[in-house]
Amino acid sequence: MCGCRHEDGTVFATEGKGKDTLTRFKQHLVDKGVETAQIKEFCCDMSAAFISGIEEDQFPKAEVTFDKFHVMMMVNEAVDEVRKAEQKEEPQLKRTKFLWLKNEANLKEKQKEELQSLKDSNLKTGRAYRLKLAMQDL
């Protein structure tokens, strides 16, 4: 599903997330008498087809901003990759995947204590986790 919003509400919504979706949005704007050059920014997921449609064909002056959900999903995947690689040498990291991926506020007290002791130790996973927290603050 693709939706386009303006401060006054939704402007356009349609199924899909590729170039054909952008073509429909562009046609909608043309039908309304709006120049595509007026579109300054798109916030979207990281679909290569969608991004190339924005940049190459449909909206050449628009900037692309990736939505927080998809950015943080990639960050969480990276933290887990670091944990997987490091747990081969650091057995205390086994079965800790969700400690690193959940928001700390959603952890039980015992889990919070375990995360606290792990994240403050000299582990690559702890460093990756701290970078994740910094990204969330952005």
N, C-alpha and C positions, 0 to 999 in steps of 0.2 A: 504494500500500500504506500502510495506517495501522496503527501499532502503539502500544500503551499499555504503559508499563513502570512497575513498582514496584521499590523497592530490592531486593526478593527475586526479581525476574525479570519476564518478560512477563505482562501481565494479559490483553491482548486484541490480536488482529491480524485485519485484514480488508482486502480490496481497496477502492480508492477513496480520495477525499480531500474529499468534499463533505458536505452536510448529512445525506445518507442514511447515510454512514459513522458520523456522530455519533449518529444515531438507533439504529443497531445497537449501538454501544458503550453508549449509555444503557440500552437494553433488556437488554444483558448485565449491567450493574450492578444493574438492578432485579431481574433473575432471581437474582442473588447476594445480594439484600437490602441493597445499598449505596445510600445517598442520593447523588444527583448533586451536592448542595451540598458534599459532602466533597472533591470534585475542586477543587484549589486552583490548578493550573497546567497549561497545555498548551504544549508546544514543538512548533512546526509550521512548514511553509513558509508562503508568503504568499498562499495560495489564498483569494480573497475569499469563496467559498462556505463554506469550512471555518471561517474566522474569524467570519463572521456566524452560523454554526451554533453556535459556541461561545458567543459573546457574547449572542445574541438568544434562542435557543431552548433549547438543551440544558443548558448549564452556566453559569448566570448569575453565579456567584461565582468562576469561574476566571479567572486572568490568562493572557494570551497572550504567549509568548516566541517570537520568530522564531529558527530555527536558524541557526547561524553560516554554514553552506554557502550558504544563500540570501541572507543579508545580504551576504556577501563577493562573491557573484555580482553583486549590484546595485552594489556599490562598484566592482568591476572594470569594469562597463559604464559607470559614470560617468567613471572615469579615461579609458577609451577615447574617450568622447564629447568630453572636454576635449582629448585628443590630436588627434582628427580635426579639430576646429575650429581648433586652434592650428597645425597643420601647414601650413595654407594660407599662413601668414605666416612660419613657421619650418620651412624645408625639411629641416633635420636630423632632424625628427621622423618623416619618411616611413620606412616599413618598420621602425618600432621598436615596433609594437604589443605583441609578445610580451615585450619587455624589461620593460614596465610591468606586464604581467599575470602573468607567471610569478613564483614565489617566487625570490628572489635566489639561494638555495642551489642551485637547479636550473639556473642559468645557467652557460654555459662562461666561462672566464676573460676572453676577449675581450668577451663580452657584458656581463660584470660591469663591466669598465672603461668600456664605452660608457654603460651605465646610470649609473655613478658620475658621469661627466662631465656627463651630461644632467640628472640629478636635482638636482645641486647648482647648476645654472645658474638664472637668473632666468626660468624658464618656468612658465606656469600648470599645465602637465602635471606638472612636478616638484612643485609644491605639492599637486596632486591626489594624486600618488603618496605624498607624505609623510602626507597625511590617511588614505590607505589603510593605510599601515603603523600609524598610530595606532589605526585601527579594529581591525586584527588584534590589537594588544596588549590591547584591551578584552576 
